[in-house]
């Protein structure tokens, strides 16, 4: 119930990005996420950036 309002407001691709991150035990690689999504890293990075801006995920860098 805590995360539902946040997730409900995300686009389908943002949700797919999060689902691609879910199996990782630690930090997720944008390159690996892109492979899982069958897209290039630039495409995946667009959604990574959006999720960071919205405070859903954060960057370790």
N, CA, C and O atoms as a GROMACS GRO file, in nm:
protein
  244
    1UNK      N    1   0.082  -0.119   0.000
    1UNK     CA    2   0.000   0.000   0.000
    1UNK      C    3   0.086   0.126   0.000
    1UNK      O    4   0.042   0.232  -0.045
    2UNK      N    5   0.206   0.116   0.049
    2UNK     CA    6   0.293   0.233   0.054
    2UNK      C    7   0.340   0.271  -0.086
    2UNK      O    8   0.343   0.390  -0.120
    3UNK      N    9   0.376   0.174  -0.166
    3UNK     CA   10   0.433   0.202  -0.298
    3UNK      C   11   0.329   0.211  -0.408
    3UNK      O   12   0.358   0.264  -0.516
    4UNK      N   13   0.209   0.162  -0.386
    4UNK     CA   14   0.107   0.159  -0.490
    4UNK      C   15   0.080   0.295  -0.552
    4UNK      O   16   0.075   0.304  -0.675
    5UNK      N   17   0.062   0.402  -0.476
    5UNK     CA   18   0.036   0.532  -0.540
    5UNK      C   19   0.151   0.577  -0.630
    5UNK      O   20   0.128   0.637  -0.735
    6UNK      N   21   0.272   0.549  -0.591
    6UNK     CA   22   0.388   0.586  -0.672
    6UNK      C   23   0.391   0.507  -0.802
    6UNK      O   24   0.412   0.563  -0.909
    7UNK      N   25   0.370   0.378  -0.792
    7UNK     CA   26   0.375   0.290  -0.909
    7UNK      C   27   0.259   0.316  -1.004
    7UNK      O   28   0.276   0.310  -1.126
    8UNK      N   29   0.143   0.345  -0.951
    8UNK     CA   30   0.027   0.372  -1.035
    8UNK      C   31   0.049   0.490  -1.129
    8UNK      O   32  -0.008   0.494  -1.238
    9UNK      N   33   0.132   0.585  -1.089
    9UNK     CA   34   0.157   0.703  -1.170
    9UNK      C   35   0.265   0.686  -1.276
    9UNK      O   36   0.293   0.780  -1.351
   10UNK      N   37   0.326   0.569  -1.283
   10UNK     CA   38   0.436   0.545  -1.377
   10UNK      C   39   0.384   0.497  -1.512
   10UNK      O   40   0.277   0.436  -1.522
   11UNK      N   41   0.462   0.525  -1.616
   11UNK     CA   42   0.428   0.474  -1.748
   11UNK      C   43   0.455   0.324  -1.753
   11UNK      O   44   0.524   0.270  -1.665
   12UNK      N   45   0.403   0.257  -1.854
   12UNK     CA   46   0.426   0.113  -1.865
   12UNK      C   47   0.575   0.081  -1.882
   12UNK      O   48   0.623  -0.018  -1.828
   13UNK      N   49   0.647   0.164  -1.956
   13UNK     CA   50   0.790   0.138  -1.974
   13UNK      C   51   0.868   0.164  -1.846
   13UNK      O   52   0.965   0.094  -1.818
   14UNK      N   53   0.828   0.263  -1.767
   14UNK     CA   54   0.893   0.285  -1.638
   14UNK      C   55   0.872   0.163  -1.548
   14UNK      O   56   0.963   0.122  -1.476
   15UNK      N   57   0.753   0.107  -1.551
   15UNK     CA   58   0.725  -0.014  -1.473
   15UNK      C   59   0.809  -0.131  -1.523
   15UNK      O   60   0.861  -0.209  -1.444
   16UNK      N   61   0.822  -0.145  -1.655
   16UNK     CA   62   0.904  -0.251  -1.711
   16UNK      C   63   1.050  -0.236  -1.668
   16UNK      O   64   1.117  -0.334  -1.638
   17UNK      N   65   1.097  -0.112  -1.664
   17UNK     CA   66   1.234  -0.086  -1.619
   17UNK      C   67   1.251  -0.134  -1.475
   17UNK      O   68   1.348  -0.202  -1.443
   18UNK      N   69   1.157  -0.101  -1.390
   18UNK     CA   70   1.164  -0.145  -1.249
   18UNK      C   71   1.159  -0.296  -1.238
   18UNK      O   72   1.232  -0.355  -1.158
   19UNK      N   73   1.074  -0.359  -1.317
   19UNK     CA   74   1.065  -0.505  -1.314
   19UNK      C   75   1.197  -0.568  -1.360
   19UNK      O   76   1.236  -0.673  -1.310
   20UNK      N   77   1.264  -0.504  -1.456
   20UNK     CA   78   1.393  -0.555  -1.502
   20UNK      C   79   1.500  -0.540  -1.394
   20UNK      O   80   1.595  -0.618  -1.391
   21UNK      N   81   1.485  -0.442  -1.306
   21UNK     CA   82   1.579  -0.422  -1.196
   21UNK      C   83   1.555  -0.521  -1.081
   21UNK      O   84   1.648  -0.555  -1.009
   22UNK      N   85   1.433  -0.565  -1.066
   22UNK     CA   86   1.392  -0.643  -0.949
   22UNK      C   87   1.478  -0.765  -0.918
   22UNK      O   88   1.505  -0.789  -0.800
   23UNK      N   89   1.522  -0.843  -1.015
   23UNK     CA   90   1.601  -0.962  -0.981
   23UNK      C   91   1.741  -0.933  -0.928
   23UNK      O   92   1.804  -1.021  -0.868
   24UNK      N   93   1.791  -0.813  -0.947
   24UNK     CA   94   1.927  -0.780  -0.905
   24UNK      C   95   1.939  -0.772  -0.753
   24UNK      O   96   1.854  -0.715  -0.686
   25UNK      N   97   2.047  -0.832  -0.700
   25UNK     CA   98   2.072  -0.827  -0.556
   25UNK      C   99   2.129  -0.693  -0.512
   25UNK      O  100   2.113  -0.653  -0.397
   26UNK      N  101   2.195  -0.625  -0.602
   26UNK     CA  102   2.257  -0.497  -0.570
   26UNK      C  103   2.222  -0.397  -0.678
   26UNK      O  104   2.115  -0.404  -0.739
   27UNK      N  105   2.311  -0.304  -0.701
   27UNK     CA  106   2.287  -0.202  -0.803
   27UNK      C  107   2.264  -0.264  -0.941
   27UNK      O  108   2.326  -0.365  -0.976
   28UNK      N  109   2.176  -0.204  -1.016
   28UNK     CA  110   2.144  -0.251  -1.150
   28UNK      C  111   2.224  -0.174  -1.254
   28UNK      O  112   2.242  -0.053  -1.244
   29UNK      N  113   2.271  -0.245  -1.354
   29UNK     CA  114   2.344  -0.185  -1.465
   29UNK      C  115   2.245  -0.146  -1.574
   29UNK      O  116   2.162  -0.226  -1.615
   30UNK      N  117   2.254  -0.022  -1.620
   30UNK     CA  118   2.165   0.022  -1.728
   30UNK      C  119   2.184  -0.065  -1.851
   30UNK      O  120   2.087  -0.094  -1.921
   31UNK      N  121   2.306  -0.106  -1.877
   31UNK     CA  122   2.332  -0.194  -1.991
   31UNK      C  123   2.260  -0.328  -1.977
   31UNK      O  124   2.204  -0.378  -2.075
   32UNK      N  125   2.261  -0.384  -1.859
   32UNK     CA  126   2.190  -0.510  -1.835
   32UNK      C  127   2.039  -0.492  -1.843
   32UNK      O  128   1.968  -0.577  -1.896
   33UNK      N  129   1.991  -0.381  -1.790
   33UNK     CA  130   1.848  -0.351  -1.798
   33UNK      C  131   1.808  -0.340  -1.945
   33UNK      O  132   1.705  -0.394  -1.986
   34UNK      N  133   1.889  -0.271  -2.025
   34UNK     CA  134   1.862  -0.255  -2.168
   34UNK      C  135   1.854  -0.391  -2.237
   34UNK      O  136   1.765  -0.413  -2.319
   35UNK      N  137   1.945  -0.481  -2.205
   35UNK     CA  138   1.942  -0.615  -2.264
   35UNK      C  139   1.812  -0.686  -2.229
   35UNK      O  140   1.749  -0.748  -2.315
   36UNK      N  141   1.773  -0.677  -2.104
   36UNK     CA  142   1.650  -0.742  -2.059
   36UNK      C  143   1.529  -0.684  -2.134
   36UNK      O  144   1.436  -0.758  -2.169
   37UNK      N  145   1.530  -0.554  -2.156
   37UNK     CA  146   1.420  -0.487  -2.226
   37UNK      C  147   1.430  -0.502  -2.378
   37UNK      O  148   1.340  -0.461  -2.451
   38UNK      N  149   1.542  -0.561  -2.423
   38UNK     CA  150   1.570  -0.577  -2.566
   38UNK      C  151   1.571  -0.441  -2.637
   38UNK      O  152   1.513  -0.424  -2.744
   39UNK      N  153   1.639  -0.346  -2.573
   39UNK     CA  154   1.656  -0.210  -2.625
   39UNK      C  155   1.803  -0.171  -2.610
   39UNK      O  156   1.881  -0.245  -2.549
   40UNK      N  157   1.839  -0.056  -2.664
   40UNK     CA  158   1.977  -0.011  -2.645
   40UNK      C  159   1.988   0.067  -2.513
   40UNK      O  160   1.888   0.106  -2.454
   41UNK      N  161   2.110   0.088  -2.469
   41UNK     CA  162   2.134   0.154  -2.340
   41UNK      C  163   2.081   0.297  -2.339
   41UNK      O  164   2.034   0.344  -2.235
   42UNK      N  165   2.089   0.367  -2.452
   42UNK     CA  166   2.036   0.505  -2.458
   42UNK      C  167   1.886   0.509  -2.432
   42UNK      O  168   1.837   0.598  -2.362
   43UNK      N  169   1.815   0.414  -2.488
   43UNK     CA  170   1.670   0.404  -2.467
   43UNK      C  171   1.641   0.378  -2.319
   43UNK      O  172   1.557   0.445  -2.259
   44UNK      N  173   1.710   0.281  -2.262
   44UNK     CA  174   1.690   0.248  -2.121
   44UNK      C  175   1.725   0.366  -2.032
   44UNK      O  176   1.659   0.389  -1.930
   45UNK      N  177   1.827   0.441  -2.069
   45UNK     CA  178   1.870   0.554  -1.988
   45UNK      C  179   1.764   0.663  -1.979
   45UNK      O  180   1.756   0.734  -1.879
   46UNK      N  181   1.683   0.677  -2.082
   46UNK     CA  182   1.574   0.775  -2.078
   46UNK      C  183   1.482   0.744  -1.961
   46UNK      O  184   1.443   0.834  -1.886
   47UNK      N  185   1.447   0.617  -1.944
   47UNK     CA  186   1.356   0.578  -1.836
   47UNK      C  187   1.426   0.579  -1.701
   47UNK      O  188   1.364   0.609  -1.599
   48UNK      N  189   1.553   0.546  -1.700
   48UNK     CA  190   1.632   0.556  -1.577
   48UNK      C  191   1.631   0.700  -1.527
   48UNK      O  192   1.607   0.726  -1.409
   49UNK      N  193   1.657   0.793  -1.618
   49UNK     CA  194   1.660   0.935  -1.582
   49UNK      C  195   1.525   0.982  -1.530
   49UNK      O  196   1.518   1.056  -1.432
   50UNK      N  197   1.418   0.939  -1.594
   50UNK     CA  198   1.283   0.976  -1.549
   50UNK      C  199   1.258   0.924  -1.408
   50UNK      O  200   1.206   0.996  -1.323
   51UNK      N  201   1.293   0.798  -1.384
   51UNK     CA  202   1.270   0.738  -1.252
   51UNK      C  203   1.353   0.806  -1.144
   51UNK      O  204   1.308   0.820  -1.030
   52UNK      N  205   1.474   0.848  -1.178
   52UNK     CA  206   1.557   0.922  -1.082
   52UNK      C  207   1.493   1.057  -1.053
   52UNK      O  208   1.484   1.098  -0.937
   53UNK      N  209   1.449   1.129  -1.157
   53UNK     CA  210   1.385   1.260  -1.138
   53UNK      C  211   1.262   1.252  -1.049
   53UNK      O  212   1.235   1.342  -0.970
   54UNK      N  213   1.188   1.142  -1.064
   54UNK     CA  214   1.066   1.124  -0.984
   54UNK      C  215   1.093   1.067  -0.846
   54UNK      O  216   1.001   1.048  -0.767
   55UNK      N  217   1.220   1.039  -0.817
   55UNK     CA  218   1.257   0.989  -0.684
   55UNK      C  219   1.222   0.844  -0.660
   55UNK      O  220   1.216   0.800  -0.545
   56UNK      N  221   1.199   0.770  -0.766
   56UNK     CA  222   1.162   0.628  -0.751
   56UNK      C  223   1.288   0.544  -0.732
   56UNK      O  224   1.288   0.449  -0.653
   57UNK      N  225   1.395   0.578  -0.804
   57UNK     CA  226   1.524   0.511  -0.788
   57UNK      C  227   1.630   0.619  -0.769
   57UNK      O  228   1.602   0.738  -0.783
   58UNK      N  229   1.750   0.577  -0.737
   58UNK     CA  230   1.859   0.675  -0.724
   58UNK      C  231   1.987   0.618  -0.784
   58UNK      O  232   2.002   0.497  -0.801
   59UNK      N  233   2.077   0.707  -0.815
   59UNK     CA  234   2.204   0.670  -0.874
   59UNK      C  235   2.311   0.664  -0.764
   59UNK      O  236   2.312   0.746  -0.673
   60UNK      N  237   2.398   0.566  -0.774
   60UNK     CA  238   2.508   0.555  -0.680
   60UNK      C  239   2.625   0.644  -0.720
   60UNK      O  240   2.715   0.669  -0.639
   61UNK      N  241   2.624   0.691  -0.843
   61UNK     CA  242   2.737   0.775  -0.891
   61UNK      C  243   2.726   0.918  -0.843
   61UNK      O  244   2.812   1.000  -0.875
   0.00000   0.00000   0.00000
